[in-house]
Amino acid sequence: MIKSFRDLEVYQESFQLQIEVEDELKNYPRQEQYLLIDQTRRSCRAIPALIAEGWSKRESIKEFQKFLRDATAEANEMINHLLLAIHKRYTKHEDFIDRYERLGGKLTNLKNNWQVFKTSKNPSSKSNV
């Protein structure tokens, strides 16, 4: 049963990715501190934060969907930052790209199916998610 945003798989995955990406950023060259490193850090932190914030507004399906859509946009932005880092040889972690692509798909699926997902997790009450 889902009692909190912390129980959502998309939150758990995005939070874990955030930790791993931030550890990887320590290996980027110093000259990228105010460009690629800061942008990447903001994007990877935004995803779990948007999921958490959207969760508090889930009674409004449209509002919750907006936050999930924004989280998906941040996942796409992360893919762009990672592609650039790989191109510049700052990292070799192409698996991050695959993981952000899968996360984006899961976020989109949750956004598009939240009503069904919500009721299937607790058929007796739509408000206890």
C-alpha positions as CSV (number, residue, x, y, z in Angstrom):
1,M,0.0,0.0,0.0
2,I,1.2,3.5,-0.8
3,K,1.1,5.7,2.2
4,S,3.7,8.3,1.2
5,F,5.6,9.6,-1.9
6,R,8.5,7.6,-0.5
7,D,6.6,4.4,-1.4
8,L,6.4,5.3,-5.1
9,E,8.9,3.4,-7.2
10,V,9.6,6.5,-9.3
11,Y,10.5,8.4,-6.2
12,Q,12.9,5.7,-4.9
13,E,14.6,5.3,-8.3
14,S,15.0,9.0,-8.9
15,F,16.4,9.5,-5.3
16,Q,18.9,6.7,-5.9
17,L,19.9,8.1,-9.2
18,Q,20.4,11.5,-7.6
19,I,22.8,10.0,-5.1
20,E,24.8,8.2,-7.8
21,V,24.9,11.1,-10.2
22,E,26.1,13.5,-7.5
23,D,28.9,11.1,-6.6
24,E,29.9,10.9,-10.3
25,L,29.9,14.7,-10.5
26,K,32.9,14.8,-8.2
27,N,34.9,13.4,-11.1
28,Y,34.0,16.2,-13.5
29,P,36.6,18.8,-14.2
30,R,36.6,21.9,-12.1
31,Q,36.0,24.2,-15.1
32,E,32.5,22.7,-15.4
33,Q,31.6,23.7,-11.8
34,Y,29.3,26.6,-12.7
35,L,28.0,25.1,-16.0
36,L,27.4,21.4,-16.4
37,I,27.9,20.3,-12.8
38,D,25.4,22.9,-11.4
39,Q,22.9,22.2,-14.1
40,T,23.2,18.5,-13.7
41,R,22.9,18.7,-9.9
42,R,19.8,20.9,-10.1
43,S,18.1,18.5,-12.6
44,C,18.8,15.3,-10.7
45,R,17.6,16.9,-7.5
46,A,14.5,18.3,-9.1
47,I,13.0,14.9,-10.1
48,P,12.4,13.4,-6.6
49,A,11.5,16.9,-5.3
50,L,8.8,17.3,-8.0
51,I,7.4,13.8,-7.2
52,A,7.3,14.6,-3.5
53,E,5.7,18.0,-4.1
54,G,3.2,16.6,-6.6
55,W,2.2,13.9,-4.1
56,S,0.9,16.5,-1.7
57,K,-1.4,17.8,-4.5
58,R,-2.5,14.4,-5.8
59,E,-6.2,15.0,-4.9
60,S,-6.2,17.2,-8.0
61,I,-5.3,14.8,-10.8
62,K,-4.4,17.6,-13.2
63,E,-2.0,19.2,-10.7
64,F,-0.4,15.9,-9.8
65,Q,0.0,15.1,-13.5
66,K,1.7,18.5,-14.0
67,F,4.3,17.7,-11.4
68,L,4.9,14.3,-13.0
69,R,5.2,15.9,-16.4
70,D,7.7,18.4,-15.0
71,A,9.7,15.5,-13.4
72,T,9.7,13.7,-16.8
73,A,11.0,16.9,-18.4
74,E,13.9,17.0,-15.8
75,A,14.6,13.3,-16.6
76,N,15.0,14.3,-20.3
77,E,17.2,17.2,-19.3
78,M,19.4,14.8,-17.3
79,I,19.8,12.6,-20.5
80,N,21.0,15.7,-22.3
81,H,23.5,16.6,-19.6
82,L,24.7,13.0,-19.5
83,L,25.1,12.8,-23.2
84,L,27.2,15.9,-23.2
85,A,29.3,14.6,-20.3
86,I,29.9,11.3,-22.1
87,H,30.8,13.2,-25.3
88,K,33.3,15.3,-23.4
89,R,34.6,12.1,-21.7
90,Y,33.8,13.3,-18.2
91,T,32.0,10.1,-17.5
92,K,31.6,6.6,-19.0
93,H,28.3,5.9,-17.2
94,E,26.0,5.4,-20.1
95,D,23.8,3.2,-17.9
96,F,22.6,6.5,-16.3
97,I,21.0,7.4,-19.6
98,D,19.2,4.1,-19.8
99,R,18.0,4.5,-16.2
100,Y,16.7,8.0,-16.8
101,E,15.0,6.9,-20.0
102,R,13.2,4.1,-18.0
103,L,12.4,6.5,-15.2
104,G,10.9,8.9,-17.7
105,G,8.7,6.1,-19.1
106,K,7.5,5.2,-15.6
107,L,6.7,8.8,-14.8
108,T,4.7,9.1,-18.0
109,N,2.9,5.8,-17.3
110,L,2.1,7.0,-13.8
111,K,0.9,10.4,-15.0
112,N,-1.3,8.8,-17.7
113,N,-2.7,6.1,-15.4
114,W,-2.8,7.7,-11.9
115,Q,-6.6,7.3,-11.5
116,V,-6.5,3.6,-12.4
117,F,-3.3,3.1,-10.3
118,K,-4.7,4.9,-7.3
119,T,-7.9,2.8,-7.2
120,S,-6.2,-0.5,-7.9
121,K,-3.9,0.0,-5.0
122,N,-6.8,0.5,-2.6
123,P,-10.1,-0.3,-4.2
124,S,-12.1,0.4,-1.0
125,S,-11.1,4.1,-0.9
126,K,-9.9,6.5,-3.5
127,S,-8.6,8.9,-0.9
128,N,-6.3,6.5,0.9
129,V,-3.4,6.1,-1.5
